Amino acid sequence: MDSSASISHSHQLPSPPNQMTLQQTNLCASSSSIYLHVILLFSTCLLCLQTTITAIALTNETDRLALFKFKESVPQDPFNMLSSWNDSMNFCNWHGITCDRQHQRVTALNLEGYKLHGSISPNIGNLTFLRLINLQNNSFYGEIPQEVGHLYRLQQLNLNNNTLEGEIPSSLSNCSNLRAFGIGINKLSGTIPSSLYNVSSLQILSVAVNQLNGTLPLNIGLNLPNHHKLYLGSNEISGTLPASLGNLVNLIVLTLSENKLSGEIPKKSKKKSPSMVSTIGLLLNVSYKELYQATCGFSLSNLIGYGSIGVVYKGALDQEERLVAIKVLNLQHKRASKSFMVECNALQNIRHRNLVKILTCCSSMDYSGNQFKALVFEFMTNGSLDIWLHPERDNKNQSSNLSLLQRLNIAIDVASVIDYLHNHSTQPVIYCDLKPNIILLDNDMVAHVSDFGLARLLPTTNDSSQKQSSTIGIKGSIAYAAPEYGMGGEASTEGDVYSYRIFLLEMFLGKRPIDEMFKDGLNLHNFAKMALPEGLVQIVDPILLPREVEEMQTSTLAREDNNKNEIQEDKETLDIVNLCHIDANLHKCLVSVLEIGLACSMESPKERMNMEEVTREMHLIKNAFLGSKICRGGLI
């Protein structure tokens, strides 16, 4: 190799390091570019996130401010239900407010039954995520703001029983998801917006007891295919009933009375499926003429019951001659009209298997031009519990067939429905007048509680200071009413518990609380308390005892009559009776039931069992009794 070549080669050796340096420079530049892109992307994401957070904050702030404006429009809040509406907590935790989890936007405003007095702020239209507004049973006045029409997600708008005035906003037709709209019992006037009938999602429309006028659209039955409850009664709506009403195949409630409407209510075709043609649940108003004919002119032969504010007839209604019970109110009684409204509202809005079912009502004029009001109920073939417990002497009746198990079932039926009214109904209800003659028995001897004429609604709160406070009027029959009622105490759930105690003792002892033997301080409670547990056979209804024990009990009762109603304690005789004749499990069952009755009748209302506890205990007693029968292979 020559020197030139060597030199040339030596000059080429540094070249690779120069290329590497250039590549490293390019790599560094590329890495810097990547880092720059990452930083830019991260910054962009942060900016987007900040924008989203800012947007959420702004929309949440809109809801918060709208709620504050709503509160400002309610100057009177007697139960301080809006006291939590302040900046000390997130508005989603305010009383009556529900928010969705994702957006933290207000989806429900539920302030039913708190006696709120004020107007409805137009700012409510800014709560655009609202699906439920429930302000019924308050004292809201003024107009329904047009801004409600901005709530396109709204599904339920309940404003019943306030003092709202003005017209129904036509903007409500923009609420395309609206399913239930209730403005009954207000002072609204004008016509029902025709556009409202075009909201095909609407299932319940309640505008009864207002001052609305106008006519019903001819296509009402075509535009509301999903409608199943339509309350139009007590307004000034005129014209002919549209034939298209017959197309409302899902309709189960229709009230039209006390309007200026003419024509007949279109009937559903009998060619439709049984669920469509059955009218057992259809609440169509009936005329005085129909009820007159159904009862053969309100004949005494069809009279099946009576009370202070009305009488009850048996009748055969419609072409199917379906048996019904028709309660005709005595409108001379000062409580009759209010009782009519209370009972209609209670029985239409509350559902339980052990409540009597209201079928229809009538508010009209009789043939003499007098005002006439009546309620039509499902007919109970076995009548009232009272006639089973206390048959007339000349009527050897079905009382002997009312077994212990049947009485247990009836006691549980009644406890269950009172527990439901107190603790599980949408709005708590105090029954106020529990007694055997308003407990009706169907063909299967299932008990149904009827007669809501004295029922009271409670605000939806657990604060005892917020119970309904009206002390005006009767709070139940004297023999069954709690002692605090006699001292002007307010109606309460504890009062119902006391009435249940009287009912329970009466059913298992077979004696009315007004029996002539109860005097000089002796009553049902003391009668049972003094005898239990050893003297059970002396006080229990003889029908529940084996024949041998019943004969001995009759002898004991004869001694009571000869000794000024004082229970004679013959320990030796009682021990023989209890050990030799009465079954131990029967004895335990009866003692347990009567002890429940005693626990419900404590003088202090706070010391009484509540109906949830009573229902649970009665189920346990029944199951224990049935279990003992099954274990022994016995028959009930």
WONOR-V734221 format. One record per backbone hydrogen bond with DSSP energy under -1.0 kcal/mol. NH is the residue of the N-H (numbers start at 0). CO is the residue of the C=O. Records with the same first field share a line. If there is no record, write none. Layout:
NH = CO  CO
//
This chain:
5 = 1
6 = 2
7 = 3
8 = 4
9 = 5
10 = 6
11 = 7
14 = 11
17 = 13
18 = 14
19 = 15
20 = 16
21 = 17
22 = 18
23 = 19
24 = 20
25 = 21
26 = 22
27 = 23
28 = 24
29 = 25
30 = 26
31 = 27
32 = 28
33 = 29
34 = 30
35 = 31
36 = 32
37 = 33
38 = 34
39 = 35
40 = 36
41 = 37
42 = 38
43 = 39
44 = 40
45 = 41
46 = 42
47 = 43
48 = 44
49 = 45
50 = 46
51 = 47
52 = 48
53 = 49
54 = 50
55 = 51
56 = 52
57 = 53
58 = 54
59 = 55
60 = 56
61 = 57
62 = 58
63 = 59
64 = 60
65 = 61
66 = 62
67 = 63
68 = 64
69 = 65
70 = 66
71 = 67
72 = 68
73 = 70
75 = 116
79 = 76
82 = 79
84 = 81
85 = 83
88 = 85
92 = 89
93 = 90
96 = 93
97 = 107
99 = 104
103 = 99
106 = 97
107 = 97
108 = 131
109 = 95
110 = 133
112 = 135
116 = 75
118 = 72
123 = 120
124 = 121
125 = 122
126 = 123
127 = 125
129 = 126
130 = 106
131 = 106
132 = 155
133 = 108
134 = 157
136 = 159
138 = 115
140 = 117
147 = 144
148 = 145
149 = 146
150 = 147
151 = 149
153 = 150
154 = 130
155 = 130
156 = 179
157 = 132
158 = 181
160 = 183
161 = 184
162 = 139
164 = 141
171 = 168
172 = 169
173 = 170
174 = 171
175 = 173
177 = 174
178 = 154
179 = 154
180 = 203
181 = 156
182 = 205
184 = 207
185 = 208
186 = 163
188 = 165
195 = 192
197 = 194
198 = 195
199 = 197
201 = 198
202 = 178
203 = 178
204 = 228
205 = 180
206 = 230
208 = 232
209 = 233
210 = 187
212 = 189
219 = 216
221 = 218
222 = 218
226 = 223
227 = 202
228 = 202
229 = 252
230 = 204
231 = 254
233 = 256
235 = 211
237 = 213
240 = 261
244 = 241
245 = 242
246 = 243
247 = 244
248 = 246
250 = 247
251 = 227
252 = 227
253 = 282
254 = 229
259 = 236
261 = 238
271 = 268
275 = 272
276 = 272
277 = 273
282 = 251
283 = 281
285 = 360
290 = 286
291 = 287
292 = 288
293 = 289
294 = 290
295 = 292
296 = 291
298 = 294
301 = 298
302 = 299
303 = 311
304 = 311
306 = 309
310 = 327
311 = 304
312 = 325
313 = 301
314 = 323
315 = 293
316 = 321
320 = 317
321 = 316
323 = 314
324 = 376
325 = 312
326 = 374
327 = 310
328 = 372
329 = 308
330 = 328
332 = 329
335 = 332
338 = 334
339 = 335
340 = 336
341 = 337
342 = 338
343 = 339
344 = 340
345 = 341
346 = 342
347 = 343
348 = 344
349 = 345
354 = 351
355 = 448
358 = 375
359 = 375
361 = 373
363 = 371
365 = 369
368 = 365
371 = 363
373 = 361
374 = 326
375 = 359
376 = 324
377 = 356
381 = 440
382 = 379
384 = 438
388 = 384
389 = 385
394 = 391
396 = 394
400 = 397
401 = 398
402 = 400
406 = 402
407 = 403
408 = 404
409 = 405
410 = 406
411 = 407
412 = 408
413 = 409
414 = 410
415 = 411
416 = 412
417 = 413
418 = 414
419 = 415
420 = 416
421 = 417
422 = 418
423 = 419
424 = 419
428 = 420
429 = 455
437 = 434
438 = 435
439 = 447
440 = 382
441 = 445
444 = 441
447 = 439
448 = 353
449 = 437
454 = 451
455 = 429
457 = 427
460 = 458
465 = 462
466 = 463
479 = 476
480 = 476
484 = 481
487 = 484
488 = 483
495 = 491
496 = 492
497 = 493
498 = 494
499 = 495
500 = 496
501 = 497
502 = 498
503 = 499
504 = 500
505 = 501
506 = 502
507 = 503
508 = 504
509 = 505
514 = 511
517 = 514
518 = 516
521 = 518
526 = 522
527 = 523
528 = 524
529 = 525
531 = 527
534 = 530
535 = 532
537 = 534
538 = 535
539 = 535
540 = 507
543 = 540
544 = 541
549 = 545
550 = 546
551 = 547
552 = 548
553 = 549
554 = 550
555 = 551
556 = 552
557 = 553
558 = 554
559 = 555
560 = 556
561 = 557
562 = 559
564 = 559
565 = 562
573 = 569
574 = 570
575 = 571
576 = 572
577 = 573
578 = 574
579 = 575
580 = 576
581 = 576
586 = 582
587 = 583
588 = 584
589 = 585
590 = 586
591 = 587
592 = 588
593 = 589
594 = 590
595 = 591
596 = 592
597 = 593
598 = 594
599 = 595
600 = 597
606 = 603
607 = 604
613 = 609
614 = 610
615 = 611
616 = 612
617 = 613
618 = 614
619 = 615
620 = 616
621 = 617
622 = 618
623 = 619
624 = 620
625 = 621
626 = 622
627 = 623
628 = 624
629 = 625
630 = 626
631 = 627
633 = 628
//
